[in-house]
């Protein structure tokens, strides 16, 4: 079972929510709904679903066979423990996906829509299996959580995130202190320098508050969505592979193997800012890198 399989079970609900949101945007907000961009997101989503056929579970199964304990999901506290561990792993996966270009190449697809609505939720990259995003969750199997429980829990985590991709839902009071909400996620999808590279949580926002990556949505700073280098294409193949093509060109044109490695593993915009490309800087609290690309 993976995210795509669970998402298919929720597909009727997703479609109802998308159509309801479109109706409210047009009828209540009196704004134009971006049907073309939404259809492009659907095309990208189909490609993402097809990419899930690439097997990526070998390392997780290996870690499970060499686990240091066994944590059965037969009690509410073990389910809660898995939930918190998944949130922690997802936070660092998501943070690395913004701060390390190798992972950003896959994740940037999700940030390419310039309108923020429910359809943006399923615009997901095709190359997560190649980039190795599952590596962040392998330690959970080594600790003793069964791979099926990990994958199912992560799929439910991502399914939760569907509803936070909208501008129609305002701030939600005290819930903003603990949970990832539409307001928090609007900030995450922003290309504004005041907001960029913030709010990495999945269901919760507590790890962003704990590790210094939280930012609040402010009325005086309207969110600008999309990438800092807009792709300006409705071709799903170009959207899915754009950053990888840029990486290949940069590595081929690098002056040294060290620079080539930096193009792969440093923050996306390290060269433009003439900065160090060390990994600690990439995933650390340094927010000097205000742009996700050139």
C-alpha positions, 0 to 999 in steps of 0.5 A: 500500500502506498500514497497513491493507493490510499489517495485513490480511495479518497478520490471521490471526496477529493473531487467533491472538494475541488469542485466545491472550492471552484464553485466558491472561488467563482461564485463567492470570491468572484474570482477566475478559477485556474482550470488549465493549471488544475488540469495540468496538475492532474496530468502531473498527478497521473505521472506521479501515480505511474512512477510509484511502480518503481520499487523503493522499499528494499532498504526499508525491508533490509532495516526491518530484518536488522531491527533492534526491537519490534514495536507492534501497532496493537495499542494506541500509544504505539500508534501515537509513537509511530505518528510522532516518529513519522512527523519527525522524519517527515519534517527532516525529509521536507526540510532537506527537500528544500535545502538540498538540490538533489531532493529539491529537483523532485519536490519543486514540482509540487511548488510549481503552481502559481495558484493555491487550491486543492488541485495543487495538493496532488501535483507531485514529482515523478522522481522521488524513488530515484532521488531516495526520499524514502531514506528518511523513513528507513530508520523507523523500520530499524527501530522496530516499526513494520514497513507496511505500518510506516508506509500506510502512516505516511500515506495517511499523513499526506492525505491529511495535507490535501485540505490545507492547500486552499486560500478559502480557509482562514486562520483557525485560532488555537489549532494554529499552535499545534497543527499544520493548517491552510494558513501555515501551508500558504506560507510554505508555498510562498515565493516571498523572501519573507516566507520562503523555506518555512513551515515544513510540518506534515500534520503538526507544526510543532517541529517547525516551532521547535527547530526555528523554521516557523513563520506566521502568515501576515495580512500585510505580506500577501503570499506570492505562490509558485517558484522563484523561477517560474517554469511557464509551461503546461507540459507535464514532462517539462514540469516534472523534469525541469530542475533535473535538466538544470542540474545536469547542465550545471554539473556538466559545466562545472569547473571542478568535481567539487563544484559539481557536487555542490550543484547536486547537494548544496542549497538550490541557489548556492552558486548565485550567492557565492556561498559555501555548499556544505551539508550542515549549511544546507539543512541548517537554520541559515536562511540566507538562501532566499531563492529556490533556484536561479 
